[in-house]
Amino acid sequence: MCEALRVRERREREDATMLVADMTVGYKMIRETFTSRVVLKPGQNAIDVSYLEGPFRYLDNRWRFEERPDGGCDVHFAIDYEFKSRTLGIVMGAMFDRAFRMFSEAFQKRAFAVYGDPRRDDATA
């Protein structure tokens, strides 16, 4: 699970914000920290995350926010990664998948709290 998140660096540009952040994940006795570059692109309704250092061979994830005609938003999320160590991949892989599912569910729950749940009749967009 995610145990810590720290933003090391933040740079603002006209069309984007770039963050360099460390995330520590752990499961039982195993703790790993990795560093990613996160680029927030509000004009493109996008967030791009690329791996810089840590226990992965590679890690990329993309967020795309697509406005809907009804005033809502569809969120497209994709992640692709591979651990450097096969053993670590076996031990941490399932936990890492579960952590990202939980992260996605938390994101959705917060969005519903702020903007309303479109599945309910009384929701606001």
PyMOL commands that set and color helices and strands:
alter all, ss='L'
color gray80, all
select helices_A, chain A and resi 42-44+86-115
alter helices_A, ss='H'
color red, helices_A
select strands_A, chain A and resi 2-12+17-27+30-41+46-53+56-67+73-83
alter strands_A, ss='S'
color yellow, strands_A
deselect
rebuild
show_as cartoon
